[in-house]
Amino acid sequence: MTSTGLRREELAAFLRTRRARLRPAEVGLPDGVRRRTPGLRRQEVAQLAGMSIDYYIRLEQGRGPHPSRQVLAALARALLLSRDERAYLFRVAGESPPPSTGPSREVSPGLQHLIDAMAETPAYLVDASYQVLAWNRLATYFIGDLSTVSPAERNTIRWTFRQPDDGARWSDEEMVRFVRTSVADLRAAYGRYPNDPSIRQLVTELLGTSPRFARLWAEHDVAERHPVVKRVPHPELGPLEFECRVLYVPETDQRLITYVPEPGSPTQAAFRKLAERVAA
């Protein structure tokens, strides 16, 4: 480690391993001739990052100068680093990681596989602003087929406060508690991502269109979500009762929302029958 906090060998090893894992097609480059080693070539990373090949080679060999924050940001983009990887890159280079400008909207393959594997449980993934990012087939019976909806309209808080103020759902105490905690969680995200335009736009829109949202927002509650019991008169499945459980994904600040029925209940039987139907 140098006096500036730069850990040259760790930085070099990290750059080499990140380069080796990437395929040219992932960064928009042709495969070209047969490659003797996996991953990108050094000159390709240098090209993508907008720096000289000699400078990049010296970084990978642990003998380069202290890279600037601009250089580190360019390398993070060129190597398609995740948020955690980008933070690590900055730290081993002796720099503080840049603040997150907005909630992560990347869906990891593992989370997508998990959602798809929950064949008898409606499940969907939202970011910190409650934008729906992924869902399974059973979830479409509750939130609709979002593949037919523009991404801008896939927000559960926006849907909720577009409901009429005199609707029956607002007389359900569990439902109101669910909504209240959603707004409190959104305010927490508003504080974490003050520069995110999508969250600011959502809050501004709802303050102007929903007096109910404006009242809850004015209470300045800040809290994370807790499970609640939901009772839904489903038009196709009949009356349903399940626990709406929100599972926090810390590495991306996302939430996996699942509808979990009581074992042996009529709702579990309805979910199972529905799963058999969609699988047929």
N, C-alpha and C positions, 0 to 999 in steps of 0.2 A: 504493500500500500504506500502511495506517495503522500507527501505532506498535504496535498489537496484532497485526499480521500479517494483518489483514483486507484482502483484495484485492477491493474493491467492484465494480469493472467486470467482473472475471472471474467473480465470483459472480453478478452480474446476468445476464451473457451465458449462463452455464451454466444458470441457472434458466429463462431464456427458451427455450433450445433444447430442454431436457428437457420443458418443458411442451408445446412445439409438436409433439413426436413422438408424444404419447399420444392415443389415441382414447377418447372417453367410455366405451365399452363395456369397455375394458381396466381401468377403475377402478370399474366397477359403476354408471355413470351413463347415463341415456338420451341418445340422440343429440339429441333435441329438434328445434328448428327448424334450418333450414339455416344453416351456419356460414360466415362470410365468410373466415375463416382456419383453417388446420388446427390440430389439437390442442385442448387444454383451454382454457377461459377462465380468467382470473386468479382470478375469484371462486370457480371450482370447485376450483382448487388450494388456495386459502385455506380453503375449506370442508372439504376432505379433510384438511388439516393442522391444523385446529382453531385458526385464527388470523384476525384481522380482515383484510378485503380491503385496507384502507388500508395496513396493515403490510406485506402481501405486495407490493403495488404499489411501495412505497418500496424494498423489497429488489431488485425487478426493475429499478428505475430507478437503482440504484447510490447511493442516498442514505439508506438505512435505517440503523438502529442496528446495533451488533454483535450478530448473532443468537446466542442461547444454544445450548448443546449440545442441549437439549430441543427447541428450534425446528428445528435442523438435522436431528435424528432424525425429527421429524414430517414435514419436507419430503422426506426420503429415502423414507419410507414412502408419502407421497402421490404422489410422482413415479415410484414403482416402480424406484428406482435399483438397479443391480447393486452388488456388493461394491466393485468398483474405482471406480464412480461415487460411491458413498457416501463412500469415502475421499477422493476429490478434492474433493467438496463441503465436507467438514470442513477440508481443508487450505487451500482458497482463503478460507475463513471464519476462518482463523487459529487453528484448533483441531487437536489431534492426533486422528486417526481412532479410533473406538472399536474395541477388540479384537474379533476374530471369536469368537463364542460357540460356533460349531460348524462342521463341514465344509459346504461348499456342496453342495446337492442340486439345484441348478438345471441343467437340460440345455439348453445353447444350441442354437438351430436349426442352426447350422453343424455342431456335433458330431453331432447327430442325422442330418443329411443325410450326413455322412461315414460313419457307421456303416451306414446303409441302403445306401449306394453300394458297400460292400465285399461284393459279391454272392457272391464265391467264398472269402471269408475269415470264419470265425466271429469275431465281435467283440462286446464288451460294455463298458459304462462303469460304473465304480464310484467312490464317493466315498472320502474318506480313511479311513473305517472299513470299507471293502470292502462297502458296501451297493450292490447292483446298481441302477443308475438307468435304463439303456437297453440295448438289445441288438438284434441283427439276427436274421433268420430262421435262418441257419445255426447261430448260437449256441444256439438252443433244442435242438439235437440233443446238446448237451453240458451245458447248465445247466438244461434243461427250459423249458417255457412258463411264464414267470414272471407272465404276465397272469392266471394262475389261482391265484397264490400271494399271500398277504397281504404288503404291503410289509415288515412286520416280519421276515418269513422270508426275505427276499431278500439274505442276507449270505453271501458265499463262505467267510469264515473260520469262521462258525458251522457251515456244512455240513461243512467239512473236519474239524473236531474232534468232529463227531457220528458219524464213521465209527468202527467197532470198532478198538480198539487192536491187535488181532491181525490186522487186515486186510492183504491182500497189498500194498496200495499203500504201506504203511509200510516195506516192504523195498526199495523203489525209491529209490536214493540221490538221483536228480534230484528226485523228488517230495518227499523229506524236506528237501532244500535249498530247494526252492520254498516249502514251508510255513514253514521257519525264517525266510526273508527276509520272508514275509508277516507273521509275528508281530513281527519287528523293525520293519517299516514301520508296523504298528498301534501299537507303543509310541511311535514318533515322533509319530504323530497324537495319541496320548493326552497327550503333552507339549504339543503345539500347542493342543489344545482341552481344557483341564482342566475346563471347566465344561459340556461337552457331555454330557447325560444318556444319550444312546444309546450312546456309546463306553464310558462308565462301566458301564452295564448289561451290555453285551456282555462286557467284561473280567471283571466280577464273576461273571456266569453261567458263563463258560468256566473260570474258576479253581475254581469249585465242582463242575463236571461233567466236566472233562477233565484227568486227571493229566498227560497229555502236554503240553497247553497250559500248565499250571502250571509244569512244568519249564522249558519254553522261555521263558516270561515271567520266571521268576526269574533267567535269565541276563542280563537287562537289555541285550540287544543293541538298538541303535538304528541303522537303516539303511534306505535306499530300495531298491526292488526292482530286480533285474537279470534279463535274459532267461535262461530255462532250457529245455532240451529235454525234452519230455514224450512218453512212449510210452503210448498208451491202447488197450486191447483193447475197441474199441467194439462193442456187441452187434449193431449193424446194419451198420456200415461195415467191420468187421474191424479188424486191427491198424493203428494210425495212429502216425505220428511227426512232430512238428512243434515249432517253436520257439514257446514262449509268451512273447511280447514285451509288455512293459508300457511304454506311452508316457505320460509325465507331462504333465498339462495344468496349467501353472503358475498361470494366472489364476483357476482354480477349485479347485486342489489335488485334482483328480480324476485317475483313471488309466484309460486306454483299453487294454484287454487284448485282444490279437489272437493267433490261432493261425495261424502262418505256416509252411506246408510248404516243403520243399526243391523248387525248380523242377524239373519233370520227374519227380518222385517219385510212387509209388503213392498217397501221401496227397493230393498235389495233384490227381491224377486223381479220387480219391474225393470230394474237396471240390467239384470242378467238376461231377461227375455229380450230386451232391446239389443243387448250385445250380440246375442245369437242371431237376431234378425239382420243386423248390419254386417255380420261376418258371413252370412249365407251368400 
